């Protein structure tokens, strides 16, 4: 089976919002006298906000009764920061136009709440490309569970086996692979050398590195990936 559909993550993949999430989380958690190290924060990249907060509230002995209000305050702060400093990742126009020109269906599957997804869509004028947006906000399960990817494929009316998922986080990678999708990862520069990305079908340094050759070399169904060597910024596991 060959791909017909591409589904994108959002935070960290399309828009460079992860530093803003980390910044906002630091400001909000400081109100509880909690300060996370960068290593602690990045353990949970890709999770939904309530799950992120529940983990650290439990760890630091903070009552769960504050999670609901803290979630709202954190998301509102992130939306303000993203709106004030929208910074889309290199290669976003390229990758969207690449798949549009080839007639691919396009969706977005994010752990972020829909009000943030709508904000990013408007800021980046993504509506001309993205047909379906799904948020794990109100689903029973969030990433690394595959539900948000399966829901996006369902709304697009396609099989998960027809889909290429683009991710930047390990939790997102697990989610996409559990949905039986082919997964391309674009890790943050300081995480590029981590061996865990070998679980993906393709690792890129930037979305700009994706092209016709990388698309053709991706494995689908029982097809074996074509030999692919010595391409800057591109790494196939194996």
N, C-alpha and C positions, 0 to 999 in steps of 0.2 A: 504494500500500500504506500502510495506516495503522498506527501503532505499537501494539504489544501488550505490550511489554516495556521495562523500564528497568534499566540497569546502572550502578551507582555505582562510582567510584573511592573510596578510603578516606582515606588520609593527606591532610590539607589540605582535603578536600571534606566528609567526614562528621565527622571529628574534627580538632581543631586540634593535630595532632601534629608538623607541620613544624618549629615552633620547638624542640620537644623532640628531634627528629632532628638539627637543627643544633647544639643544645647538646651532645648526646651525641657527635656527630661531632667537635666541637671538643675535648672531653675526651679522646676516644680518640686523635685525631691528635696531640694535644699530647705524647703519649708517644713520638712519632717526631719531635718538634721541628717539627711542621707546624702552621701556623695559616692557615686560609682566610679571606679576606674574605667578607662576605655576598654580594657579586657572584659570587665564585668558587663558593661553595657552591650558589647558586641556578641556576647554569648546568646542573646535573644533577638538578634536582628531577624526580622521577618515574622515575628509573632504579632498577634493582635495586642492592642494597648492594654485591655483588661488583664490579659495573661501575663504580659510584661510586668504590670504593676502588682498583680497577685503574687508573682514569684518573689519580687523584692520586698514587698510588704511582709510576707511571711518570713523571709530571711532576716529582716531587721526588726521583726516583732511589732509591726504596725497593724492596727486593727483593720480588718477587711471592710468595715463600714465606710471607710474613706475612699474606697476604690472608685465608686461611681462618680462622685464629684471630682475626684482627681483626674479621672479619665477625661471628663468634659473639659476641665481646665487645660489639660495637656494638649488635647486635640485642637482646641480653640487657639492656643498659643502657637502651635505648629502651623495652622492655617494662616495666622497673621505673619509669621516669619516667612513662609513660602511665598505669600502674596507680595511681601515687601522685597524679597530677594529670590525671585524665581531663576533658577539656573538649570537648564536642561543639559543632559549629558552629551558629550561629543558623539556625533553619528546618529542622533535621533531623527532628524529630517531624512538622512540617507536611508536608514533602515525602514522607515515608514513608506517612503516613496518606492524603495526597492520592492517591497511586497505588494504595494498597490499596483505598480506597473505589471506585475505578474498575476494579478487577479486573485490574490489570496484574501480570504476572509480574515478579519483582525479583531481580536478581543483583548480585554485587559482584566487581569485577575489579581486583586490586591488584598492585603490584610488591613489596609487603611479603611477608615469609615468613608461612606459614600460622599459626604460633604467635602472631604479633602480631595477625593478622586475628581469630583465635579470642578473643584477649584483648579486643579492641575490641568484638567481637560480644557478649561476655558483659557488659562494662561498660555498653554502651548498650542491652542487651536487644533486639538487632537480629534475633534468630532468628525472631521472630514475623512479620517482614516479608521477610527475605532468604532466598530459596529455594536459591540456588546461590552458593557462594563459590569463586573461582578466584584462585590466586596464580601469578605469573610465576616464583616461586622456582626451580622445577625444570623449567620449560619451556625448550626450546632458545633461545628469544628472549624478551626483555623489551621493555617500552615503550622507544622509540616504535614498535616492531614491533607489529602488530595481534594477535599470537597469543593473548594473555591475554583479549582481548575476544572473539575468535572461539571460544575454548575455552569461555567462559562462555555464549555463545549456543548452542553445541553441546550443552552439558550441560542447558540449559534447553529444548532441542528447538525452537528458533525460528530464523528467518532473521535475519542481521545487519541486513537492511533493515527489520525490524520493531522495531528497538531504538533507544531514546534513551539515549545515554551522558552521564553527568554527570562533569565533570572540573574540576580546578583548575590543572593544570600544562600547559605547552606540549607536553612529551613525551607526556603522556596524551592531549591533543587530537589530535596526529598519529596516535597509536595507534588512537583511536576512529574517526577519519575514514578511515584506511587500512583499517579493518574494514568500511567502508561504512555506518557508523552515523551517525545524526543526533547532533550533539554540542552540549551546553549547557556553557558554561564559567562557573565562579565564581572568578575570579582573586583573589589576595590583594589587599587594599585598595591597597597601594603599587604594584601592577602593573596596576591597572584600565585605565589610559590607554594601555597599550602596543598598537600597531597590529597585532601578530601575532595578537591574539584575533579579528581579522576572518576568520580561517580557520574559526572556529566558525559554527554556525547560530544561536546565541543566546548573549549574554553577560549575566550577572546580577551584581548587587552582593552578593546573598545568596540562599540557597535560599528564603527567605521571599517573594521576589518572584515565584516561579513560581506560576501559577494557570491556570484554565481558558482564559483568553484567550491566554496565551503558548503553552500546549499546542496550541491550535487553529491558531496562526499558524506553528508549526514546519513546514518543508518536508519532505514525504515523497514519494518517487517523482517523478512528473512534476508534482506539485501545486505551484502558485506560492504563496509565503507571502502571507497576507493583510496588507493595510496595517496598520501598527501604530506608533503615534506617541505621544509625550508620556506615557510611562509611567515613573515614577520607578524607577531602578535597573535598567532593562531596555534592551538595545541589540541590534537586529538589524543584521547587516552589510549594506552596500549603499549 
